[in-house]
Amino acid sequence: MTSRLPPATERTERSVLSADRDRPSPDLRGSPPHLIDVAISDRLPTGRRSLRRFGDRSMDDPCSRPFSLSRRSPHLSLTPRGSQRLTLTPVACRTKRPAGRPELTVRSLLFGLVLALAAPLAPVAAQPQIGSVEPRSLAIDQPQRLVIRGGGFDAATRLLSDRVLEQTIVAVEPGKIELDVVARGDAGTSLVWLVGPSGVSGGVPMAVDRLVTEPMRAEVAALPIGLFGEIRGNRIDETSFPAVAGQRVAIEVEARRFGAMLNPVVRIVDESGRQVAAAVPDPMLLGDSRAVFVAPHDGRYRLQLQDQLRRGANPGFYRLKIGDLAFADVVQPTAIGLGAPDRRAQVVVADGGAPIAARLPEPDGSLSWRPAAVEAPLASSFPPRVRVAPWNLAIEERLDPSSRSIAAPVTLSGALAADEPNDTYRIEVPHGGRWTIELWSTRLGQTGDPVVDAAAIDGSGLGRGDDQPGTKDPRLDVTLPDEAREFRVVVSDLLGRSDRPRSYVLEISPTDRRRVSAALDRDAISVSPNGTIVAIPLERTALSGAVTAEPSEPLNGIETVSAAPSGAENRLLVRWQATGSASIGTTRLKVTGEDGVVEYARRAEDVVSRRQPWLAETLAIAARDEAKFEIRMTGLTDDRILHRGGAIPVAVEIARGEGAEGAIRLSLVTSQRMPRKIVRQDNQDREVDAIEQAIRLETPVTIPADRSSGEVVLLIPSDLAEQSWSLALVAERLGTDGQSVVGSAASPIVSVGVANGLTVLPSAPLEVTLAPGATEPVRIEGTIERGPGLEGVVVVTFDGLPDMLMTPEIELAPGETTFSLPLEFPAETMLERWNDLHLVARCWSADDRLVAESIRLKVNVKAP
């Protein structure tokens, strides 16, 4: 039953759509332009129904045409058939509801539903910030003067690292702090952070060796020495140093490996101006340069350093090392794992010097790379890499030469001899199927162009692995017959023989082996005494069980609790809480899956971690001093079951401590990564956030300064996987301006179950024939199924009707399950307007809240 608006001459200034069942809703088709007042209240689900009456094509995407609305300009306009344009101003539009039930209206979806599920908290105070460090190095057992520029420094500021540091503050002034620092331990590269009462800064990589580094100068009196400076544009830095005939002199520039943009070129000349050595950017050094020469005579040698193109970019910092340096490129053996007899190893110096002793790292249950400790006075700050494996270890020189047989999965340490063109291995496997063969050689700093070939025992080829993207090292996936129990692998080099052995790591493992990876988006966490949530994306392979996380090293005064995500949960929530103001330290986040699968969360690879991947795992943790307050969700517990498609009210309580005044802004973080979808924009396919598929808050909520309680409404997508999902609320305490964040807290993590509450079962396939102007409507019939504990009125309706058509609804009282829904086609309708029609059912509680929503079923409308 419909009613048209009165003629324009009889209209009042405003036309109001009523929610009374006795007053029919108007049919706007063909009406002249007019203004309609729309009431905006605070209940999303009903608002979706209100808008749908006016032809929203896709209420799963509230920003899609024909509607648009913003908080600043709350006018919603649409164009019906013809050229008329309707403008809806949010004042008093109401949707038809059952008699005796309260009015429901919309707010959040129109006021912006995009909530960041894992955005880092805004800084709560002036925590330390590092802008630049001079030099980018620390000296072992010797004091090194550091000048750090940035902000947030005071007398309590100190340096933090994963190694022992002894430090003294020399001077502090706005934007600058000077410290004398003594490092302990082995040579290598370490991240350092600045820590203060307000938290911890971001990390900066620092070289650590036995050279004290001084500012660049024109002359140096003796070797070895380290010098630092900065080159921009066409600048050339020069220095001179003494050497005697026959003295070995090694020169290395550290710049690109620490994030500088300098492409260093080095030229060394004697006192007559004759060039005795030079170095250009080396890909094996990630663009840095290195030169080694033997002094032909006594005297002073002049060194020139410049950018390769004479266009040095910012930052252009560098560290120049000169002396009899020990460059450790590779260690033998290059792997450690099960079956390793000991941790002793040897390093072959890059320029053919005598072997140097080294220690292999301890296996930690993960499949990863770790540094070897080089036992040399002038060891490089770039230690050789060692493959740490959780399975069998094989060392080529210890294999039975008659069979060269190894059992997979296996990690093998080997080397192509200078006079041998290839190495052949017999691989024993416990089953057929897909196996992955990967080799590391050039990525270890070795020369050549290695390849791997795989063949069945009868000699038939299984494939050849050659270059991978970004490296000459090969990788090969092979598929073995189910009954196969062995095959052969041959390692060779396309360049043939070499003048020296070329070390490699060969790894053979099941392609679909169980594994989990966790991605960090930061290198430091400032932990609030009120709780801090960190959401860590997960990637799983053949692993669907629970995953837990814990610090690899205990941190005094820091408590951690992680949820145990499983199934489709693709983020791990970890809650950190400081129990002491002096709590600081470094750690790695150990992630453990079912069957003991162990990995360590790591950041995305960058220029620093490309050759030293373990640096991407280190986290700095520091307590943040702030006013205490607590946030809790009441009524939401681990045993709570939520229905898909529901809008769940959750009471929130705030316990304020001394000094915790101000409004508190709430947001939600969950174990679901933001889903993505492909949409058509500007005639192109674009990937955007699928907000409607995310667990989210109905609207952002801010609790006023004079209150300590409030309510949020959780929206559960109707197509969310039925399983446990982890949730937590983050509370940001706002300053007097209502915008700046001066404190934060995180609620305990809750893992709730999500179940299907409502199912629509059509009695026939959802296919109808377009019948424009038909006297009788088409009827869609079927039944609904309610999940356990689901009560209330169920409304069966259509989503996605063409613009301006009234939406039919069937209400089913508790106990009713059968529906017959009419569908009418106007005489002037066109087929392309009916391509987004869906059948859906929604259940409402007694207080008019959406409790559950069925999965939307596509209705196919065919041409007559």
Number of C-alpha atoms within 10 A of each C-alpha: 8 10 11 13 16 12 9 12 6 8 11 9 9 10 17 17 19 17 19 16 13 9 13 15 22 17 17 19 15 13 17 13 15 17 15 21 18 24 22 21 17 16 22 24 26 24 25 23 22 22 20 24 23 21 24 27 24 19 20 17 14 22 16 12 15 17 21 15 19 11 10 7 10 17 17 18 18 18 17 21 13 9 10 14 15 18 16 21 19 19 15 17 22 25 24 21 17 13 10 8 10 12 16 25 24 24 22 20 23 21 16 16 18 18 18 12 18 21 11 14 17 12 15 22 17 14 20 24 21 20 14 15 19 20 24 21 27 30 20 20 17 17 17 21 23 20 17 21 19 16 18 24 25 18 11 9 20 19 18 23 22 15 15 11 18 14 17 15 18 12 13 15 12 11 16 19 23 18 19 17 21 18 23 17 13 21 26 21 22 20 21 19 24 24 28 25 22 23 27 30 27 19 21 20 20 19 23 24 26 24 26 21 23 17 13 18 13 11 15 16 10 12 15 19 18 23 20 20 16 22 24 18 15 14 14 15 17 17 16 20 19 15 20 14 11 12 15 15 18 19 23 23 27 26 25 23 23 22 17 19 20 29 27 28 23 24 17 22 17 19 12 7 10 10 14 16 17 19 19 17 20 14 10 16 18 18 21 24 24 22 18 20 17 15 20 14 13 14 14 18 22 20 22 15 22 23 24 15 12 17 15 23 17 13 16 20 25 29 23 22 23 21 21 19 20 22 24 26 19 24 29 21 26 28 30 29 24 16 11 15 9 10 15 14 19 21 27 18 18 16 14 8 11 12 14 17 16 21 17 26 20 13 19 16 18 21 19 17 19 23 22 30 22 28 15 17 14 17 24 25 23 22 25 27 27 23 26 25 23 19 19 17 24 27 20 18 12 8 13 10 10 6 10 15 18 22 17 21 22 22 30 25 24 23 24 21 16 13 12 14 15 18 17 16 18 18 20 17 21 11 16 16 15 16 20 17 20 20 24 22 23 19 17 21 21 18 18 18 18 26 22 24 20 24 19 17 14 8 10 10 14 17 15 17 20 19 14 12 7 7 13 19 23 24 20 21 19 19 14 19 11 10 10 16 15 20 21 19 21 15 22 20 19 12 11 14 18 16 8 13 16 22 23 27 21 25 21 21 18 18 15 13 14 16 19 22 19 21 19 22 14 18 22 19 22 27 29 28 27 23 24 24 28 21 24 21 20 21 13 17 12 10 19 16 15 14 25 20 25 18 16 14 12 14 17 13 17 22 17 17 16 20 22 22 25 22 16 17 24 21 28 27 27 21 21 24 22 26 17 15 18 16 16 23 21 24 18 21 21 19 23 22 23 16 9 13 17 22 21 28 24 24 20 14 13 14 15 18 17 15 22 21 21 19 22 23 20 25 27 26 25 31 28 29 22 19 18 18 22 19 25 21 21 11 11 19 13 15 11 13 18 23 28 24 29 24 26 20 18 15 15 20 18 19 12 16 11 8 10 20 20 22 22 26 19 24 22 21 26 25 28 26 19 21 13 13 12 12 14 9 9 7 7 9 11 11 12 12 14 16 19 21 21 23 25 27 23 25 24 18 16 19 20 15 14 9 14 15 15 16 16 22 20 18 27 25 24 24 16 20 16 15 17 24 26 23 22 22 22 22 30 24 27 23 16 13 8 13 12 15 22 20 28 30 27 27 23 22 23 20 23 18 18 20 20 25 25 26 19 23 16 17 13 9 11 15 12 16 13 20 21 15 13 12 11 11 13 17 13 19 16 15 15 19 16 20 14 11 9 19 18 22 21 28 19 23 19 24 27 24 24 24 19 19 20 19 20 16 17 15 18 18 13 13 11 13 16 16 22 16 17 17 16 19 21 13 11 8 15 14 15 11 14 19 16 17 20 19 20 19 25 25 27 21 14 12 10 18 20 25 28 33 29 26 21 17 17 17 20 17 19 14 11 9
